[in-house]
Amino acid sequence: QSGNSFHVFDQGQFAKEVLPKYFKHNNMASFVRQLNMYGFRKVVHIEQGGLVKPEKDDTEFQHPYFIRGQEHLLENIKRKVTSVSTIKNEDIKVRQDNVTKLLTDIQVMKGKQESMDSKLIAMK
Protein backbone atom coordinates (compact mmCIF):
# COMPACT_ATOMS: atom_id res chain seq x y z
CA GLN A 1 0.00 0.00 0.00
CA SER A 2 2.80 2.45 0.84
CA GLY A 3 4.66 1.58 -2.37
CA ASN A 4 7.93 0.52 -0.77
CA SER A 5 7.43 -3.25 -0.76
CA PHE A 6 5.65 -6.06 -2.55
CA HIS A 7 3.58 -8.96 -1.25
CA VAL A 8 3.29 -12.57 -2.31
CA PHE A 9 -0.14 -13.53 -0.99
CA ASP A 10 -0.20 -17.17 -2.07
CA GLN A 11 3.27 -18.70 -2.34
CA GLY A 12 2.02 -21.95 -3.86
CA GLN A 13 0.12 -20.26 -6.65
CA PHE A 14 2.94 -17.72 -7.19
CA ALA A 15 5.51 -20.52 -7.52
CA LYS A 16 3.30 -22.53 -9.88
CA GLU A 17 2.04 -19.74 -12.14
CA VAL A 18 4.37 -16.74 -11.99
CA LEU A 19 7.90 -18.06 -11.36
CA PRO A 20 8.05 -20.35 -14.44
CA LYS A 21 7.21 -17.36 -16.66
CA TYR A 22 10.34 -15.48 -15.56
CA PHE A 23 12.73 -18.12 -14.17
CA LYS A 24 13.92 -21.58 -15.11
CA HIS A 25 12.34 -22.95 -11.94
CA ASN A 26 9.21 -22.80 -9.82
CA ASN A 27 10.96 -23.01 -6.45
CA MET A 28 9.89 -20.32 -3.98
CA ALA A 29 12.95 -20.86 -1.77
CA SER A 30 15.23 -20.24 -4.77
CA PHE A 31 13.30 -17.08 -5.60
CA VAL A 32 13.69 -15.81 -2.03
CA ARG A 33 17.42 -16.64 -2.14
CA GLN A 34 17.71 -14.57 -5.33
CA LEU A 35 15.86 -11.68 -3.70
CA ASN A 36 18.26 -11.80 -0.77
CA MET A 37 21.27 -11.74 -3.12
CA TYR A 38 19.92 -8.51 -4.58
CA GLY A 39 19.41 -6.93 -1.17
CA PHE A 40 15.68 -7.51 -0.71
CA ARG A 41 14.64 -8.38 2.83
CA LYS A 42 11.55 -10.06 4.19
CA VAL A 43 9.43 -7.63 6.18
CA VAL A 44 8.60 -9.01 9.62
CA HIS A 45 5.81 -7.20 11.41
CA ILE A 46 6.09 -6.59 15.14
CA GLU A 47 2.95 -8.58 15.94
CA GLN A 48 4.56 -11.61 14.30
CA GLY A 49 7.78 -11.09 16.21
CA GLY A 50 9.65 -13.01 13.56
CA LEU A 51 9.17 -16.24 15.46
CA VAL A 52 5.50 -17.03 14.97
CA LYS A 53 4.45 -18.29 11.55
CA PRO A 54 1.87 -15.88 10.16
CA GLU A 55 -1.67 -17.16 9.88
CA LYS A 56 -2.04 -15.76 6.36
CA ASP A 57 0.17 -16.90 3.50
CA ASP A 58 1.33 -13.31 2.94
CA THR A 59 5.04 -12.68 2.53
CA GLU A 60 6.26 -9.11 2.11
CA PHE A 61 9.64 -8.04 0.71
CA GLN A 62 11.27 -4.62 0.59
CA HIS A 63 14.40 -2.96 -0.77
CA PRO A 64 15.53 0.65 -0.22
CA TYR A 65 15.57 1.25 -4.00
CA PHE A 66 12.29 -0.53 -4.78
CA ILE A 67 9.79 2.32 -4.50
CA ARG A 68 6.60 2.83 -6.51
CA GLY A 69 7.01 5.57 -9.11
CA GLN A 70 10.79 5.76 -8.66
CA GLU A 71 11.89 3.60 -11.60
CA HIS A 72 15.21 5.47 -11.86
CA LEU A 73 16.24 3.89 -8.53
CA LEU A 74 15.95 0.34 -9.91
CA GLU A 75 19.39 0.58 -11.54
CA ASN A 76 20.83 0.71 -7.99
CA ILE A 77 19.54 -2.77 -7.23
CA LYS A 78 22.57 -4.93 -7.90
CA ARG A 79 23.57 -8.44 -7.00
CA LYS A 80 25.77 -8.52 -3.92
CA VAL A 81 29.17 -10.02 -4.57
CA THR A 82 31.27 -10.86 -1.54
CA SER A 83 34.38 -12.90 -1.75
CA VAL A 84 36.31 -14.00 1.29
CA SER A 85 39.40 -12.14 0.07
CA THR A 86 37.57 -8.78 0.19
CA ILE A 87 36.71 -9.12 3.88
CA LYS A 88 39.35 -7.43 6.00
CA ASN A 89 40.37 -8.63 9.45
CA GLU A 90 39.42 -5.23 10.88
CA ASP A 91 35.90 -5.66 9.49
CA ILE A 92 35.58 -9.05 11.16
CA LYS A 93 36.80 -7.59 14.46
CA VAL A 94 34.31 -4.69 14.22
CA ARG A 95 31.48 -7.09 13.43
CA GLN A 96 32.43 -9.33 16.33
CA ASP A 97 32.49 -6.30 18.63
CA ASN A 98 29.00 -5.35 17.39
CA VAL A 99 27.71 -8.88 18.03
CA THR A 100 29.21 -8.86 21.53
CA LYS A 101 27.60 -5.48 22.30
CA LEU A 102 24.24 -6.69 20.98
CA LEU A 103 24.37 -9.82 23.12
CA THR A 104 25.25 -7.74 26.18
CA ASP A 105 22.38 -5.33 25.46
CA ILE A 106 19.99 -8.27 25.07
CA GLN A 107 21.06 -9.69 28.43
CA VAL A 108 20.51 -6.30 30.09
CA MET A 109 17.05 -5.98 28.53
CA LYS A 110 16.21 -9.53 29.57
CA GLY A 111 17.14 -8.69 33.15
CA LYS A 112 15.01 -5.54 33.07
CA GLN A 113 12.09 -7.51 31.62
CA GLU A 114 12.35 -10.14 34.35
CA SER A 115 12.46 -7.40 36.98
CA MET A 116 9.37 -5.72 35.52
CA ASP A 117 7.58 -9.07 35.35
CA SER A 118 8.23 -9.77 39.00
CA LYS A 119 7.13 -6.25 40.01
CA LEU A 120 3.94 -6.67 37.97
CA ILE A 121 3.22 -9.99 39.69
CA ALA A 122 3.80 -8.38 43.08
CA MET A 123 1.45 -5.52 42.19
CA LYS A 124 -1.28 -7.99 41.10
C-alpha positions as CSV (number, residue, x, y, z in Angstrom):
1,Q,0.0,0.0,0.0
2,S,2.8,2.4,0.8
3,G,4.7,1.6,-2.4
4,N,7.9,0.5,-0.8
5,S,7.4,-3.2,-0.8
6,F,5.7,-6.1,-2.5
7,H,3.6,-9.0,-1.2
8,V,3.3,-12.6,-2.3
9,F,-0.1,-13.5,-1.0
10,D,-0.2,-17.2,-2.1
11,Q,3.3,-18.7,-2.3
12,G,2.0,-21.9,-3.9
13,Q,0.1,-20.3,-6.6
14,F,2.9,-17.7,-7.2
15,A,5.5,-20.5,-7.5
16,K,3.3,-22.5,-9.9
17,E,2.0,-19.7,-12.1
18,V,4.4,-16.7,-12.0
19,L,7.9,-18.1,-11.4
20,P,8.1,-20.4,-14.4
21,K,7.2,-17.4,-16.7
22,Y,10.3,-15.5,-15.6
23,F,12.7,-18.1,-14.2
24,K,13.9,-21.6,-15.1
25,H,12.3,-23.0,-11.9
26,N,9.2,-22.8,-9.8
27,N,11.0,-23.0,-6.4
28,M,9.9,-20.3,-4.0
29,A,13.0,-20.9,-1.8
30,S,15.2,-20.2,-4.8
31,F,13.3,-17.1,-5.6
32,V,13.7,-15.8,-2.0
33,R,17.4,-16.6,-2.1
34,Q,17.7,-14.6,-5.3
35,L,15.9,-11.7,-3.7
36,N,18.3,-11.8,-0.8
37,M,21.3,-11.7,-3.1
38,Y,19.9,-8.5,-4.6
39,G,19.4,-6.9,-1.2
40,F,15.7,-7.5,-0.7
41,R,14.6,-8.4,2.8
42,K,11.5,-10.1,4.2
43,V,9.4,-7.6,6.2
44,V,8.6,-9.0,9.6
45,H,5.8,-7.2,11.4
46,I,6.1,-6.6,15.1
47,E,2.9,-8.6,15.9
48,Q,4.6,-11.6,14.3
49,G,7.8,-11.1,16.2
50,G,9.7,-13.0,13.6
51,L,9.2,-16.2,15.5
52,V,5.5,-17.0,15.0
53,K,4.5,-18.3,11.5
54,P,1.9,-15.9,10.2
55,E,-1.7,-17.2,9.9
56,K,-2.0,-15.8,6.4
57,D,0.2,-16.9,3.5
58,D,1.3,-13.3,2.9
59,T,5.0,-12.7,2.5
60,E,6.3,-9.1,2.1
61,F,9.6,-8.0,0.7
62,Q,11.3,-4.6,0.6
63,H,14.4,-3.0,-0.8
64,P,15.5,0.6,-0.2
65,Y,15.6,1.2,-4.0
66,F,12.3,-0.5,-4.8
67,I,9.8,2.3,-4.5
68,R,6.6,2.8,-6.5
69,G,7.0,5.6,-9.1
70,Q,10.8,5.8,-8.7
71,E,11.9,3.6,-11.6
72,H,15.2,5.5,-11.9
73,L,16.2,3.9,-8.5
74,L,15.9,0.3,-9.9
75,E,19.4,0.6,-11.5
76,N,20.8,0.7,-8.0
77,I,19.5,-2.8,-7.2
78,K,22.6,-4.9,-7.9
79,R,23.6,-8.4,-7.0
80,K,25.8,-8.5,-3.9
81,V,29.2,-10.0,-4.6
82,T,31.3,-10.9,-1.5
83,S,34.4,-12.9,-1.8
84,V,36.3,-14.0,1.3
85,S,39.4,-12.1,0.1
86,T,37.6,-8.8,0.2
87,I,36.7,-9.1,3.9
88,K,39.4,-7.4,6.0
89,N,40.4,-8.6,9.5
90,E,39.4,-5.2,10.9
91,D,35.9,-5.7,9.5
92,I,35.6,-9.1,11.2
93,K,36.8,-7.6,14.5
94,V,34.3,-4.7,14.2
95,R,31.5,-7.1,13.4
96,Q,32.4,-9.3,16.3
97,D,32.5,-6.3,18.6
98,N,29.0,-5.4,17.4
99,V,27.7,-8.9,18.0
100,T,29.2,-8.9,21.5
101,K,27.6,-5.5,22.3
102,L,24.2,-6.7,21.0
103,L,24.4,-9.8,23.1
104,T,25.3,-7.7,26.2
105,D,22.4,-5.3,25.5
106,I,20.0,-8.3,25.1
107,Q,21.1,-9.7,28.4
108,V,20.5,-6.3,30.1
109,M,17.1,-6.0,28.5
110,K,16.2,-9.5,29.6
111,G,17.1,-8.7,33.1
112,K,15.0,-5.5,33.1
113,Q,12.1,-7.5,31.6
114,E,12.3,-10.1,34.4
115,S,12.5,-7.4,37.0
116,M,9.4,-5.7,35.5
117,D,7.6,-9.1,35.3
118,S,8.2,-9.8,39.0
119,K,7.1,-6.2,40.0
120,L,3.9,-6.7,38.0
121,I,3.2,-10.0,39.7
122,A,3.8,-8.4,43.1
123,M,1.4,-5.5,42.2
124,K,-1.3,-8.0,41.1
